[in-house]
């Protein structure tokens, strides 16, 4: 298994809210103490943390399920349950989190050290102290905590760099990164030596410039050929591209054709060719380079694109290239930030329900109904009376009547069945 992983799928669940307590004050010489049930604690949140020490999503291949702690139940003497402990998920800087079902962007962790809440824990339920009224002075029921749902999430790492080095395999991108920064990527005279994006930093005019060597781009990359489909995502945030070509044609290819082919792939993958470019003509120390350089220089002028002849072996030409790189970066906007997307539709009413009739039983379905059932003490007349009044207030009784329910019809709510009573 490769140590570099840049897209994974995980499941996450915030903590459930604790249940409220149904208890009554007990004290010597106090005959009938009032209700003193405490509220349940809120469930723990799921948080994301952008960790500068992480550079891959590999850890998520070994652990893919994340659950925050539930809130504790309330207790007597108005004691509120302990809040569930939050769960912090560390991700590399540049990780974009999407909802796997809707593909909606939930977070873009592009700032080092940034922490944000991804999923909120469920609220704790009310204790019976909240249900006391002048006419109901001893409520023997409480409210359960809100249960949270399991969410499936897609994590995608998009490298954050000022400058991206792109081009065919074996044109010298890694050698250039080694020549101008302290990065030490693997270098070899065969295709796909580089299997992961490598980062390096060069200081110019008192400012640091982050360079990324983007591997695997060949003709057909946008369709998944070579390694391109896996790594084109790492070009998206770069503000400037150094398009490296083998100006000597040592691999038997025409550098002008190489330039056109890679730009076509960038354009097919989300219009990446719109990112400003500098053409870097490497291997100027080899035979045939000078002739091709004259052709490339004319093409670059027609494209209104700067071009520089360099040699990663001799180190020639890099001062001029880096000066121009720093100058252009000063004129460009900051790296792309993926905005969080709003819910496609308003959140559903927590009390929303629907009536389902299977020919024999009328079922009242909805998450609010399950929570309501959990609130009822069916051995207590006052609790049953409150339950029936709540059904009327929510419109359940009227909806059942409109659906055809008659006196004595069987009604099911959650796992409980009742006779319909007008």
One Martini backbone bead per residue (centre of mass of N, CA, C, O) as a GRO file, in nm:
protein
  422
    1UNK     BB    1   0.096   0.036   0.022
    2UNK     BB    2   0.067   0.354  -0.005
    3UNK     BB    3   0.159   0.641   0.184
    4UNK     BB    4  -0.018   0.793  -0.029
    5UNK     BB    5  -0.332   0.956   0.053
    6UNK     BB    6  -0.611   1.163  -0.111
    7UNK     BB    7  -0.868   0.953  -0.075
    8UNK     BB    8  -1.161   0.911   0.135
    9UNK     BB    9  -1.393   0.712   0.343
   10UNK     BB   10  -1.621   0.799   0.608
   11UNK     BB   11  -1.758   0.775   0.939
   12UNK     BB   12  -1.985   0.988   1.136
   13UNK     BB   13  -2.075   1.058   1.495
   14UNK     BB   14  -2.244   1.219   1.704
   15UNK     BB   15  -2.360   1.264   2.004
   16UNK     BB   16  -2.594   1.185   2.214
   17UNK     BB   17  -2.839   1.279   2.404
   18UNK     BB   18  -2.939   1.290   2.710
   19UNK     BB   19  -3.161   1.197   2.941
   20UNK     BB   20  -3.410   1.278   3.120
   21UNK     BB   21  -3.533   1.310   3.451
   22UNK     BB   22  -3.763   1.118   3.670
   23UNK     BB   23  -3.796   1.295   3.970
   24UNK     BB   24  -3.809   1.327   4.338
   25UNK     BB   25  -3.811   1.480   4.622
   26UNK     BB   26  -3.604   1.361   4.898
   27UNK     BB   27  -3.699   1.407   5.249
   28UNK     BB   28  -3.698   1.451   5.559
   29UNK     BB   29  -4.027   1.551   5.641
   30UNK     BB   30  -4.098   1.521   5.328
   31UNK     BB   31  -4.367   1.408   5.168
   32UNK     BB   32  -4.403   1.600   4.883
   33UNK     BB   33  -4.194   1.623   4.651
   34UNK     BB   34  -4.084   1.764   4.387
   35UNK     BB   35  -3.968   1.796   4.088
   36UNK     BB   36  -3.593   1.702   4.006
   37UNK     BB   37  -3.520   1.649   3.718
   38UNK     BB   38  -3.262   1.634   3.514
   39UNK     BB   39  -3.078   1.705   3.251
   40UNK     BB   40  -2.938   1.619   2.974
   41UNK     BB   41  -2.659   1.586   2.805
   42UNK     BB   42  -2.475   1.677   2.561
   43UNK     BB   43  -2.337   1.586   2.285
   44UNK     BB   44  -2.070   1.532   2.112
   45UNK     BB   45  -1.852   1.662   1.891
   46UNK     BB   46  -1.729   1.701   1.560
   47UNK     BB   47  -1.390   1.770   1.479
   48UNK     BB   48  -1.157   1.970   1.299
   49UNK     BB   49  -0.793   1.943   1.226
   50UNK     BB   50  -0.521   2.126   1.096
   51UNK     BB   51  -0.231   1.939   1.035
   52UNK     BB   52   0.105   2.006   0.959
   53UNK     BB   53   0.209   1.691   1.014
   54UNK     BB   54   0.023   1.621   0.779
   55UNK     BB   55   0.033   1.450   0.427
   56UNK     BB   56  -0.195   1.227   0.469
   57UNK     BB   57  -0.478   0.974   0.455
   58UNK     BB   58  -0.380   0.693   0.564
   59UNK     BB   59  -0.511   0.658   0.850
   60UNK     BB   60  -0.810   0.610   0.723
   61UNK     BB   61  -0.753   0.308   0.632
   62UNK     BB   62  -0.752   0.201   0.950
   63UNK     BB   63  -0.973   0.436   1.016
   64UNK     BB   64  -1.344   0.494   0.950
   65UNK     BB   65  -1.465   0.533   1.249
   66UNK     BB   66  -1.654   0.807   1.412
   67UNK     BB   67  -1.729   0.870   1.769
   68UNK     BB   68  -1.890   1.041   1.991
   69UNK     BB   69  -1.994   1.115   2.292
   70UNK     BB   70  -2.237   1.078   2.506
   71UNK     BB   71  -2.466   1.197   2.695
   72UNK     BB   72  -2.572   1.216   3.007
   73UNK     BB   73  -2.793   1.156   3.229
   74UNK     BB   74  -3.001   1.264   3.433
   75UNK     BB   75  -3.071   1.370   3.776
   76UNK     BB   76  -3.123   1.423   4.072
   77UNK     BB   77  -3.135   1.741   4.196
   78UNK     BB   78  -3.093   1.884   3.913
   79UNK     BB   79  -2.892   1.704   3.755
   80UNK     BB   80  -2.681   1.739   3.502
   81UNK     BB   81  -2.554   1.590   3.257
   82UNK     BB   82  -2.281   1.504   3.106
   83UNK     BB   83  -2.097   1.600   2.861
   84UNK     BB   84  -1.988   1.502   2.578
   85UNK     BB   85  -1.711   1.414   2.422
   86UNK     BB   86  -1.513   1.527   2.201
   87UNK     BB   87  -1.410   1.477   1.853
   88UNK     BB   88  -1.088   1.482   1.701
   89UNK     BB   89  -1.001   1.532   1.360
   90UNK     BB   90  -0.714   1.479   1.184
   91UNK     BB   91  -0.588   1.681   0.912
   92UNK     BB   92  -0.466   1.790   0.641
   93UNK     BB   93  -0.371   2.049   0.482
   94UNK     BB   94  -0.634   2.075   0.229
   95UNK     BB   95  -0.892   1.946   0.325
   96UNK     BB   96  -1.186   1.816   0.178
   97UNK     BB   97  -1.532   1.805   0.284
   98UNK     BB   98  -1.788   1.566   0.207
   99UNK     BB   99  -2.094   1.459   0.125
  100UNK     BB  100  -2.161   1.150  -0.004
  101UNK     BB  101  -2.465   1.192  -0.094
  102UNK     BB  102  -2.446   1.516  -0.211
  103UNK     BB  103  -2.149   1.660  -0.236
  104UNK     BB  104  -2.128   1.853  -0.011
  105UNK     BB  105  -1.959   2.112   0.126
  106UNK     BB  106  -1.837   2.135   0.467
  107UNK     BB  107  -1.507   2.164   0.434
  108UNK     BB  108  -1.200   2.377   0.437
  109UNK     BB  109  -0.867   2.286   0.544
  110UNK     BB  110  -0.650   2.564   0.470
  111UNK     BB  111  -0.563   2.623   0.778
  112UNK     BB  112  -0.333   2.621   0.998
  113UNK     BB  113  -0.484   2.510   1.301
  114UNK     BB  114  -0.765   2.462   1.230
  115UNK     BB  115  -1.096   2.473   1.389
  116UNK     BB  116  -1.401   2.272   1.337
  117UNK     BB  117  -1.732   2.207   1.319
  118UNK     BB  118  -1.903   1.933   1.175
  119UNK     BB  119  -2.070   1.789   1.420
  120UNK     BB  120  -2.348   1.798   1.616
  121UNK     BB  121  -2.468   1.736   1.905
  122UNK     BB  122  -2.709   1.628   2.093
  123UNK     BB  123  -2.965   1.716   2.282
  124UNK     BB  124  -3.075   1.730   2.585
  125UNK     BB  125  -3.311   1.628   2.791
  126UNK     BB  126  -3.575   1.689   2.982
  127UNK     BB  127  -3.678   1.717   3.283
  128UNK     BB  128  -3.959   1.705   3.495
  129UNK     BB  129  -3.938   2.006   3.596
  130UNK     BB  130  -4.056   2.131   3.312
  131UNK     BB  131  -4.366   1.985   3.349
  132UNK     BB  132  -4.464   2.170   3.561
  133UNK     BB  133  -4.789   2.259   3.682
  134UNK     BB  134  -5.063   2.363   3.848
  135UNK     BB  135  -5.212   2.082   3.737
  136UNK     BB  136  -4.904   1.944   3.713
  137UNK     BB  137  -4.709   1.858   3.990
  138UNK     BB  138  -4.634   1.526   3.900
  139UNK     BB  139  -4.434   1.453   3.667
  140UNK     BB  140  -4.367   1.111   3.523
  141UNK     BB  141  -4.178   1.264   3.301
  142UNK     BB  142  -3.949   1.277   3.019
  143UNK     BB  143  -3.693   1.373   2.797
  144UNK     BB  144  -3.524   1.275   2.541
  145UNK     BB  145  -3.260   1.263   2.361
  146UNK     BB  146  -3.095   1.347   2.082
  147UNK     BB  147  -3.048   1.177   1.792
  148UNK     BB  148  -2.795   1.082   1.582
  149UNK     BB  149  -2.641   1.057   1.271
  150UNK     BB  150  -2.491   0.885   1.028
  151UNK     BB  151  -2.206   0.994   0.839
  152UNK     BB  152  -2.091   1.017   0.509
  153UNK     BB  153  -1.750   1.086   0.410
  154UNK     BB  154  -1.539   1.291   0.203
  155UNK     BB  155  -1.185   1.289   0.160
  156UNK     BB  156  -0.979   1.558   0.012
  157UNK     BB  157  -0.658   1.617  -0.105
  158UNK     BB  158  -0.536   1.957  -0.165
  159UNK     BB  159  -0.275   2.102  -0.248
  160UNK     BB  160  -0.078   2.367  -0.100
  161UNK     BB  161   0.040   2.594  -0.353
  162UNK     BB  162   0.179   2.839  -0.545
  163UNK     BB  163   0.343   2.619  -0.717
  164UNK     BB  164   0.322   2.417  -1.017
  165UNK     BB  165   0.466   2.123  -1.150
  166UNK     BB  166   0.433   2.046  -1.493
  167UNK     BB  167   0.430   1.740  -1.691
  168UNK     BB  168   0.594   1.512  -1.816
  169UNK     BB  169   0.754   1.249  -1.771
  170UNK     BB  170   1.100   1.306  -1.744
  171UNK     BB  171   1.158   1.641  -1.756
  172UNK     BB  172   1.258   1.747  -1.443
  173UNK     BB  173   1.090   1.832  -1.189
  174UNK     BB  174   1.247   1.708  -0.949
  175UNK     BB  175   1.519   1.839  -1.019
  176UNK     BB  176   1.420   2.130  -0.983
  177UNK     BB  177   1.333   2.106  -0.688
  178UNK     BB  178   1.620   2.037  -0.587
  179UNK     BB  179   1.766   2.297  -0.703
  180UNK     BB  180   1.566   2.529  -0.543
  181UNK     BB  181   1.543   2.336  -0.295
  182UNK     BB  182   1.537   2.115   0.000
  183UNK     BB  183   1.418   1.905  -0.149
  184UNK     BB  184   1.411   1.516  -0.181
  185UNK     BB  185   1.331   1.379  -0.437
  186UNK     BB  186   1.288   1.127  -0.640
  187UNK     BB  187   1.538   1.025  -0.885
  188UNK     BB  188   1.487   0.909  -1.233
  189UNK     BB  189   1.526   0.733  -1.559
  190UNK     BB  190   1.194   0.711  -1.526
  191UNK     BB  191   0.877   0.662  -1.523
  192UNK     BB  192   0.718   0.743  -1.233
  193UNK     BB  193   0.901   0.819  -0.992
  194UNK     BB  194   0.672   1.004  -0.919
  195UNK     BB  195   0.388   0.935  -0.680
  196UNK     BB  196   0.399   1.217  -0.531
  197UNK     BB  197   0.355   1.509  -0.395
  198UNK     BB  198   0.606   1.758  -0.384
  199UNK     BB  199   0.757   1.977  -0.145
  200UNK     BB  200   0.884   2.322  -0.159
  201UNK     BB  201   1.111   2.593  -0.054
  202UNK     BB  202   1.146   2.934  -0.166
  203UNK     BB  203   1.340   3.234  -0.138
  204UNK     BB  204   1.198   3.558  -0.237
  205UNK     BB  205   1.211   3.872  -0.150
  206UNK     BB  206   1.138   3.769   0.160
  207UNK     BB  207   0.970   3.519   0.042
  208UNK     BB  208   0.776   3.239   0.045
  209UNK     BB  209   0.775   2.956  -0.185
  210UNK     BB  210   0.550   2.708  -0.285
  211UNK     BB  211   0.635   2.392  -0.422
  212UNK     BB  212   0.489   2.154  -0.664
  213UNK     BB  213   0.520   1.820  -0.761
  214UNK     BB  214   0.329   1.699  -1.028
  215UNK     BB  215   0.233   1.391  -1.111
  216UNK     BB  216   0.138   1.199  -1.405
  217UNK     BB  217   0.131   1.373  -1.676
  218UNK     BB  218  -0.060   1.283  -1.960
  219UNK     BB  219  -0.208   1.173  -2.216
  220UNK     BB  220  -0.526   1.123  -2.063
  221UNK     BB  221  -0.543   1.215  -1.760
  222UNK     BB  222  -0.850   1.306  -1.737
  223UNK     BB  223  -0.921   0.977  -1.786
  224UNK     BB  224  -0.675   0.818  -1.609
  225UNK     BB  225  -0.410   0.827  -1.722
  226UNK     BB  226  -0.186   0.707  -1.550
  227UNK     BB  227  -0.179   0.953  -1.272
  228UNK     BB  228  -0.362   1.204  -1.332
  229UNK     BB  229  -0.642   1.163  -1.191
  230UNK     BB  230  -0.513   1.159  -0.897
  231UNK     BB  231  -0.335   1.461  -0.936
  232UNK     BB  232  -0.499   1.705  -1.054
  233UNK     BB  233  -0.614   1.812  -0.779
  234UNK     BB  234  -0.326   1.955  -0.702
  235UNK     BB  235  -0.367   2.207  -0.906
  236UNK     BB  236  -0.616   2.383  -0.812
  237UNK     BB  237  -0.455   2.580  -0.593
  238UNK     BB  238  -0.268   2.691  -0.778
  239UNK     BB  239  -0.144   3.007  -0.902
  240UNK     BB  240   0.109   2.870  -1.055
  241UNK     BB  241   0.266   2.745  -1.353
  242UNK     BB  242   0.529   2.515  -1.424
  243UNK     BB  243   0.599   2.429  -1.751
  244UNK     BB  244   0.762   2.137  -1.821
  245UNK     BB  245   1.016   2.077  -2.069
  246UNK     BB  246   1.188   1.883  -2.309
  247UNK     BB  247   1.389   2.063  -2.521
  248UNK     BB  248   1.561   1.814  -2.649
  249UNK     BB  249   1.397   1.545  -2.705
  250UNK     BB  250   1.515   1.272  -2.559
  251UNK     BB  251   1.227   1.093  -2.591
  252UNK     BB  252   1.107   1.164  -2.893
  253UNK     BB  253   0.970   1.437  -2.840
  254UNK     BB  254   0.781   1.723  -2.885
  255UNK     BB  255   0.769   2.003  -2.691
  256UNK     BB  256   0.526   2.142  -2.826
  257UNK     BB  257   0.331   1.903  -2.800
  258UNK     BB  258   0.347   1.873  -2.497
  259UNK     BB  259   0.224   2.143  -2.427
  260UNK     BB  260  -0.050   2.098  -2.564
  261UNK     BB  261  -0.137   1.835  -2.423
  262UNK     BB  262  -0.135   1.932  -2.126
  263UNK     BB  263  -0.329   2.171  -2.165
  264UNK     BB  264  -0.568   1.994  -2.248
  265UNK     BB  265  -0.591   1.841  -1.978
  266UNK     BB  266  -0.637   2.089  -1.799
  267UNK     BB  267  -0.898   2.184  -1.945
  268UNK     BB  268  -1.065   1.914  -1.888
  269UNK     BB  269  -0.991   1.977  -1.571
  270UNK     BB  270  -1.148   2.254  -1.489
  271UNK     BB  271  -0.980   2.484  -1.633
  272UNK     BB  272  -0.656   2.484  -1.560
  273UNK     BB  273  -0.540   2.663  -1.804
  274UNK     BB  274  -0.610   2.946  -1.654
  275UNK     BB  275  -0.360   2.921  -1.520
  276UNK     BB  276  -0.082   3.064  -1.489
  277UNK     BB  277   0.224   3.060  -1.693
  278UNK     BB  278   0.549   2.897  -1.715
  279UNK     BB  279   0.797   2.819  -1.934
  280UNK     BB  280   1.011   2.531  -1.887
  281UNK     BB  281   1.330   2.472  -2.037
  282UNK     BB  282   1.473   2.180  -2.013
  283UNK     BB  283   1.782   2.056  -2.104
  284UNK     BB  284   1.998   2.269  -2.236
  285UNK     BB  285   2.264   2.066  -2.226
  286UNK     BB  286   2.148   1.929  -2.473
  287UNK     BB  287   2.108   1.813  -2.766
  288UNK     BB  288   1.874   2.023  -2.955
  289UNK     BB  289   1.782   2.265  -2.770
  290UNK     BB  290   1.827   2.528  -2.930
  291UNK     BB  291   1.626   2.481  -3.160
  292UNK     BB  292   1.373   2.443  -2.978
  293UNK     BB  293   1.392   2.714  -2.830
  294UNK     BB  294   1.323   2.895  -3.073
  295UNK     BB  295   1.037   2.779  -3.111
  296UNK     BB  296   0.928   2.826  -2.820
  297UNK     BB  297   0.965   3.133  -2.812
  298UNK     BB  298   0.755   3.194  -3.032
  299UNK     BB  299   0.514   3.059  -2.893
  300UNK     BB  300   0.519   3.225  -2.628
  301UNK     BB  301   0.464   3.498  -2.764
  302UNK     BB  302   0.181   3.413  -2.881
  303UNK     BB  303   0.080   3.344  -2.570
  304UNK     BB  304   0.187   3.542  -2.357
  305UNK     BB  305   0.441   3.363  -2.237
  306UNK     BB  306   0.677   3.289  -2.035
  307UNK     BB  307   1.027   3.188  -2.100
  308UNK     BB  308   1.279   2.940  -1.981
  309UNK     BB  309   1.611   2.850  -1.981
  310UNK     BB  310   1.724   2.534  -1.838
  311UNK     BB  311   1.936   2.348  -1.586
  312UNK     BB  312   1.941   2.102  -1.345
  313UNK     BB  313   2.245   2.025  -1.367
  314UNK     BB  314   2.387   2.330  -1.377
  315UNK     BB  315   2.176   2.578  -1.282
  316UNK     BB  316   2.074   2.726  -1.520
  317UNK     BB  317   1.825   3.002  -1.506
  318UNK     BB  318   1.690   3.028  -1.210
  319UNK     BB  319   1.696   3.324  -1.127
  320UNK     BB  320   1.507   3.434  -1.345
  321UNK     BB  321   1.268   3.246  -1.287
  322UNK     BB  322   1.219   3.324  -0.982
  323UNK     BB  323   1.176   3.624  -1.022
  324UNK     BB  324   0.922   3.594  -1.202
  325UNK     BB  325   0.755   3.428  -1.008
  326UNK     BB  326   0.741   3.642  -0.781
  327UNK     BB  327   0.615   3.869  -0.949
  328UNK     BB  328   0.349   3.724  -1.030
  329UNK     BB  329   0.243   3.647  -0.744
  330UNK     BB  330   0.185   3.946  -0.657
  331UNK     BB  331  -0.075   3.954  -0.875
  332UNK     BB  332  -0.218   3.723  -0.726
  333UNK     BB  333  -0.437   3.545  -0.582
  334UNK     BB  334  -0.524   3.346  -0.361
  335UNK     BB  335  -0.594   3.053  -0.284
  336UNK     BB  336  -0.824   2.827  -0.321
  337UNK     BB  337  -1.155   2.831  -0.176
  338UNK     BB  338  -1.392   2.617  -0.040
  339UNK     BB  339  -1.714   2.660  -0.011
  340UNK     BB  340  -1.964   2.627   0.175
  341UNK     BB  341  -2.266   2.451   0.148
  342UNK     BB  342  -2.581   2.470   0.146
  343UNK     BB  343  -2.862   2.353   0.202
  344UNK     BB  344  -3.085   2.249  -0.042
  345UNK     BB  345  -3.286   2.237   0.207
  346UNK     BB  346  -3.478   2.274   0.448
  347UNK     BB  347  -3.514   2.181   0.744
  348UNK     BB  348  -3.688   1.968   0.909
  349UNK     BB  349  -3.943   1.918   1.099
  350UNK     BB  350  -3.922   1.755   1.399
  351UNK     BB  351  -4.261   1.708   1.392
  352UNK     BB  352  -4.273   1.553   1.150
  353UNK     BB  353  -4.525   1.356   0.971
  354UNK     BB  354  -4.675   1.033   0.875
  355UNK     BB  355  -4.928   0.839   0.715
  356UNK     BB  356  -4.957   0.476   0.728
  357UNK     BB  357  -5.153   0.240   0.530
  358UNK     BB  358  -5.185  -0.135   0.518
  359UNK     BB  359  -5.512  -0.214   0.590
  360UNK     BB  360  -5.479  -0.228   0.933
  361UNK     BB  361  -5.255  -0.005   0.996
  362UNK     BB  362  -5.174   0.301   1.155
  363UNK     BB  363  -4.885   0.487   1.081
  364UNK     BB  364  -4.666   0.698   1.274
  365UNK     BB  365  -4.413   0.875   1.109
  366UNK     BB  366  -4.114   0.989   1.276
  367UNK     BB  367  -3.871   1.119   1.478
  368UNK     BB  368  -4.063   1.270   1.675
  369UNK     BB  369  -4.227   1.016   1.762
  370UNK     BB  370  -3.997   0.863   1.898
  371UNK     BB  371  -3.940   1.080   2.112
  372UNK     BB  372  -4.221   1.086   2.236
  373UNK     BB  373  -4.234   0.793   2.335
  374UNK     BB  374  -3.976   0.830   2.523
  375UNK     BB  375  -4.142   1.038   2.726
  376UNK     BB  376  -4.334   0.809   2.821
  377UNK     BB  377  -4.536   0.703   3.099
  378UNK     BB  378  -4.757   0.430   3.086
  379UNK     BB  379  -4.809   0.420   3.418
  380UNK     BB  380  -4.904   0.728   3.387
  381UNK     BB  381  -5.172   0.928   3.360
  382UNK     BB  382  -5.040   1.207   3.311
  383UNK     BB  383  -4.860   1.117   3.079
  384UNK     BB  384  -5.089   1.023   2.891
  385UNK     BB  385  -5.231   1.297   2.877
  386UNK     BB  386  -4.992   1.448   2.751
  387UNK     BB  387  -4.970   1.272   2.499
  388UNK     BB  388  -5.253   1.333   2.381
  389UNK     BB  389  -5.220   1.642   2.366
  390UNK     BB  390  -4.975   1.637   2.174
  391UNK     BB  391  -5.115   1.500   1.937
  392UNK     BB  392  -5.318   1.728   1.896
  393UNK     BB  393  -5.118   1.965   1.859
  394UNK     BB  394  -4.972   1.821   1.601
  395UNK     BB  395  -5.220   1.669   1.429
  396UNK     BB  396  -5.259   1.355   1.448
  397UNK     BB  397  -5.561   1.308   1.492
  398UNK     BB  398  -5.661   1.450   1.235
  399UNK     BB  399  -5.492   1.279   1.033
  400UNK     BB  400  -5.620   1.007   1.104
  401UNK     BB  401  -5.908   1.082   1.032
  402UNK     BB  402  -5.845   1.157   0.731
  403UNK     BB  403  -5.727   0.853   0.675
  404UNK     BB  404  -5.979   0.669   0.832
  405UNK     BB  405  -5.993   0.663   1.125
  406UNK     BB  406  -6.144   0.482   1.387
  407UNK     BB  407  -6.295   0.362   1.638
  408UNK     BB  408  -6.043   0.115   1.723
  409UNK     BB  409  -5.815   0.162   1.562
  410UNK     BB  410  -5.495   0.083   1.463
  411UNK     BB  411  -5.202   0.232   1.617
  412UNK     BB  412  -4.864   0.318   1.519
  413UNK     BB  413  -4.577   0.404   1.737
  414UNK     BB  414  -4.324   0.277   1.660
  415UNK     BB  415  -4.349   0.000   1.903
  416UNK     BB  416  -4.647   0.107   1.941
  417UNK     BB  417  -4.988   0.016   2.024
  418UNK     BB  418  -5.322   0.151   1.949
  419UNK     BB  419  -5.631   0.282   2.013
  420UNK     BB  420  -5.854   0.470   1.861
  421UNK     BB  421  -5.948   0.794   2.005
  422UNK     BB  422  -6.170   1.068   2.000
   0.00000   0.00000   0.00000
